[in-house]
Amino acid sequence: MPPVLPKYVKSPAGRLQLASHCVHPLRRSFFTSGGLNWGNNSKPWLTPVVAVSVAVGVATFALVGYGMFYGPSAAYPKPVRKLLREGGMAYMRTADKQDLPKAVDCYTQALELLDEMGATDPKMSRDSPHVTGLVARIATVYAEMGDLDSTISTYKDLLHRILGDDGMDDPRTQVALLLDRELPKAQRENVLRALGGANKLAETYEARAARSKRRSVLLADPDMEAADVKEASRWYQWCLQVVMLTYQNHFNHLQLEQDKPLVNTPSFDPSTLPGYFSLEVMTSLFYNAATFFAGHGQFQYAVPLLQRGLDLLRRGADGKEVGVCRSCVLMSHLANAAVMTGDLPAAERWAIEGLALAKQFPKNDDCLGGFVALTYDLGAVYEAADKVDSARVQYRQAAEVARSIGDSGAVALATAALDRLEQ
């Protein structure tokens, strides 16, 4: 008889408790699949394309690289330079000395001037990299202020400037641009900035959905019909489509150059990525989207993305700290997904493999966080198999390490598990 999940995991409250912390204590051939079409059949690309079998704690996992820098000050007219300087003096300071409202006010005034100038100066047009970079900076400041509504509206403005209605509706338009080897550098920079902006837009919708009072803390299944959840899903999928369709075409072009047959699924070897898609961008996007899907119980989409991220990281085979610890993080999410779906043998395999990686760099924050999650998961596996003594050892170790790194949530979860074993 196969092992079953503990009752606390089967219950709605238990599943939510495990999902809220243990599933992700650290954060944050593609074929069309019919499972996640949010009632918008007019846009077939909106169904996620994350099938793998049929064919990243991390604060460092984030698509922000294309959104922060808006260009040298010399590129701007004098009145704009003055406002940018004032905004920068208010923003580019330590947290205790920042004046974010002043920064966003200066940046917004500068943007208004640029939009006026753009009517007659093509160098300052609405979609100029100098202008879109500033829009991205404004969105970043709003995000730091915690103003999610303004963050969303600003990122949408950014995307509309770069993509237009057609590009926002259909990501394949951007795939064609990226594959164009003659595409001007500035235009490619804008497309990549749009990709980063779309990812941040998805994250912000996700954050606003989590903040919404419409979602009860005790809700067993997050409201998948909530407007913000739909929008987050839409933009994660948009990003995935751009990245994966571009990579698929690029990979097959390499195959043709080497007289090799075309394939439905690229190798996910980092050496085969297009030069404009870094390993950081790919693993960040997969990680961010996977944690979103997992957080809404869509493990059938989260797991393939995590596995592809691991393929790109080569499961830490290079022995380097970043690759090893990020692989550990992804394995902790895979172990949690396996626990949540009742696949205990898989959970045990991921936990053991991930723990072996975590132990290589015991002072790294990602490895430490992964160690706590993986140890807890291994305890859940043993508890489900009625191996109470083994489960107790894992839960105690998870609590001890969590306490040493100041993770009170993990301490509480592991302590509750130990108390449960004594009942």
Rosetta blueprint (number, residue, H / E / L):
1 M L
2 P L
3 P L
4 V L
5 L L
6 P L
7 K H
8 Y H
9 V H
10 K H
11 S L
12 P H
13 A H
14 G H
15 R H
16 L H
17 Q H
18 L H
19 A H
20 S H
21 H H
22 C H
23 V L
24 H L
25 P L
26 L L
27 R L
28 R L
29 S L
30 F L
31 F L
32 T L
33 S L
34 G H
35 G H
36 L H
37 N L
38 W L
39 G L
40 N L
41 N L
42 S L
43 K L
44 P H
45 W H
46 L H
47 T L
48 P L
49 V L
50 V L
51 A L
52 V L
53 S L
54 V L
55 A L
56 V L
57 G L
58 V L
59 A L
60 T L
61 F L
62 A L
63 L L
64 V L
65 G L
66 Y L
67 G L
68 M L
69 F L
70 Y L
71 G L
72 P L
73 S H
74 A H
75 A H
76 Y L
77 P L
78 K H
79 P H
80 V H
81 R H
82 K H
83 L H
84 L H
85 R H
86 E H
87 G H
88 G H
89 M H
90 A H
91 Y H
92 M L
93 R L
94 T L
95 A H
96 D H
97 K H
98 Q L
99 D L
100 L H
101 P H
102 K H
103 A H
104 V H
105 D H
106 C H
107 Y H
108 T H
109 Q H
110 A H
111 L H
112 E H
113 L H
114 L H
115 D H
116 E H
117 M H
118 G H
119 A L
120 T L
121 D L
122 P H
123 K H
124 M H
125 S L
126 R L
127 D L
128 S L
129 P H
130 H H
131 V H
132 T H
133 G H
134 L H
135 V H
136 A H
137 R H
138 I H
139 A H
140 T H
141 V H
142 Y H
143 A H
144 E H
145 M H
146 G L
147 D L
148 L H
149 D H
150 S H
151 T H
152 I H
153 S H
154 T H
155 Y H
156 K H
157 D H
158 L H
159 L H
160 H H
161 R H
162 I H
163 L H
164 G H
165 D H
166 D H
167 G H
168 M H
169 D H
170 D L
171 P L
172 R H
173 T H
174 Q H
175 V H
176 A H
177 L H
178 L H
179 L H
180 D L
181 R L
182 E L
183 L L
184 P L
185 K H
186 A H
187 Q H
188 R H
189 E H
190 N H
191 V H
192 L H
193 R H
194 A H
195 L H
196 G H
197 G H
198 A H
199 N H
200 K H
201 L H
202 A H
203 E H
204 T H
205 Y H
206 E H
207 A H
208 R H
209 A H
210 A H
211 R H
212 S L
213 K L
214 R L
215 R L
216 S L
217 V L
218 L L
219 L L
220 A L
221 D L
222 P L
223 D L
224 M L
225 E L
226 A L
227 A H
228 D H
229 V H
230 K H
231 E H
232 A H
233 S H
234 R H
235 W H
236 Y H
237 Q H
238 W H
239 C H
240 L H
241 Q H
242 V H
243 V H
244 M H
245 L H
246 T H
247 Y H
248 Q H
249 N H
250 H H
251 F H
252 N H
253 H H
254 L H
255 Q H
256 L H
257 E H
258 Q L
259 D L
260 K L
261 P L
262 L L
263 V L
264 N L
265 T L
266 P L
267 S L
268 F L
269 D L
270 P H
271 S H
272 T H
273 L L
274 P L
275 G L
276 Y L
277 F L
278 S L
279 L H
280 E H
281 V H
282 M H
283 T H
284 S H
285 L H
286 F H
287 Y H
288 N H
289 A H
290 A H
291 T H
292 F H
293 F H
294 A H
295 G H
296 H L
297 G L
298 Q L
299 F H
300 Q H
301 Y H
302 A H
303 V H
304 P H
305 L H
306 L H
307 Q H
308 R H
309 G H
310 L H
311 D H
312 L H
313 L H
314 R H
315 R H
316 G H
317 A L
318 D L
319 G L
320 K L
321 E H
322 V H
323 G H
324 V H
325 C H
326 R H
327 S H
328 C H
329 V H
330 L H
331 M H
332 S H
333 H H
334 L H
335 A H
336 N H
337 A H
338 A H
339 V H
340 M H
341 T L
342 G L
343 D L
344 L H
345 P H
346 A H
347 A H
348 E H
349 R H
350 W H
351 A H
352 I H
353 E H
354 G H
355 L H
356 A H
357 L H
358 A H
359 K L
360 Q L
361 F L
362 P L
363 K L
364 N L
365 D H
366 D H
367 C H
368 L H
369 G H
370 G H
371 F H
372 V H
373 A H
374 L H
375 T H
376 Y H
377 D H
378 L H
379 G H
380 A H
381 V H
382 Y H
383 E H
384 A H
385 A L
386 D L
387 K L
388 V H
389 D H
390 S H
391 A H
392 R H
393 V H
394 Q H
395 Y H
396 R H
397 Q H
398 A H
399 A H
400 E H
401 V H
402 A H
403 R H
404 S H
405 I L
406 G L
407 D L
408 S H
409 G H
410 A H
411 V H
412 A H
413 L H
414 A H
415 T H
416 A H
417 A H
418 L H
419 D H
420 R H
421 L H
422 E L
423 Q L
